[in-house]
Amino acid sequence: EILRCLVGSEMCIRDSYISASLILNNFKVVIGTSSTVLAQSANEGILAISLMELIPTQDEKEKKYVIDYLKNLSSYIKFPKTFEELNELINNA
């Protein structure tokens, strides 16, 4: 299944059969929650934003584990704590 969306002037393609690592260089920003693609992107100089700090959860221990795991993979991933921070990161990309 292929899902295509037009966001402003940017084309986003999500295909469960294509590895994200094959198309990373086509994007300036990668946004996700806990995918290791965030670390791969960040380590290649692409702005990688995790939404983990913005997602409400009942299990703060699991949330901290995921954030620590991603930070261990790359120190370049951004973790905005507010939607204002998220908007600023995207606008400055």
N, C-alpha and C positions, 0 to 999 in steps of 0.2 A: 504494500500500500504506500502510495506517495502522497504526501500532504504538502501543498504549496501555498504560501501566503505572501501577499504583497504588503509590505509595511513601509509606508512613505514611498521612497524610491528604491528600497532594498528588497531583494527577493530572498525569501527563506525557503529552504528545501529540507524536508525531513523525510527520509526514506529508511525504513527499518532494515533494508538490505544493503545500505551503503555505510561503510565505516566512516565515522566522523573524521578520523585522522586523514582520510583521503581528500576531504574538502575544506579543512580548516583554513588553509591559506587564502580562501576566497572570502573570509570574514574578518572584520576589524574588531568585533566584539562577540564573545560567546557567553551566553547566560544560561545557567542551569541551577540545579540544587546540589547534587552530590556526585555527579559523574566525574570519573577520572579524566574525561576529556577536558574538564576545566583546568586541571593541572597541566596536561599536555599543551593546551593552548597558551596558558600563562608562561610556561617554560619556553615557548617559541616566540614570545613577544606579543602575543595577541591579548587584548584586554579580556580577562576572564572574571566573570562576576557570579558568585554563588548567592542564591536567595535564602540560604539556610537561616540567617539571622532575622529574616522577615517573616518566616513561616511560624505561626503559633504551634506549639506542641505541648503535649502532656508529659512527654518523656524528655526532660532537659538533659539527662545523662546521655541518651542516645544522640541527641542533637550535638552535644559537646563532642562526643566521640567522632561523629561525621566531620565536624569542623576541624578538629585536631588532625584527623586522618588526611583531609585535603591540604591543610597547612604543612603537614609533613611531606606531602608530595611536591608542593610548590609554595614558596613564600610570596609569590606574586599574585595569587588569587585575591580578589577584593570581596569583602563581606560587608556590604552596606547594612546599617542597622535601621535606617529609615528610608521611606520612599523618596525623600528629598535627596539623600545621599545617592540612591540608585539613579535618580534622574540626572544628578550632576555628573556622575560617572559616564552615563550614556551620552549626555550632551557634550562632554569634553573629549569624547573618543575621536 
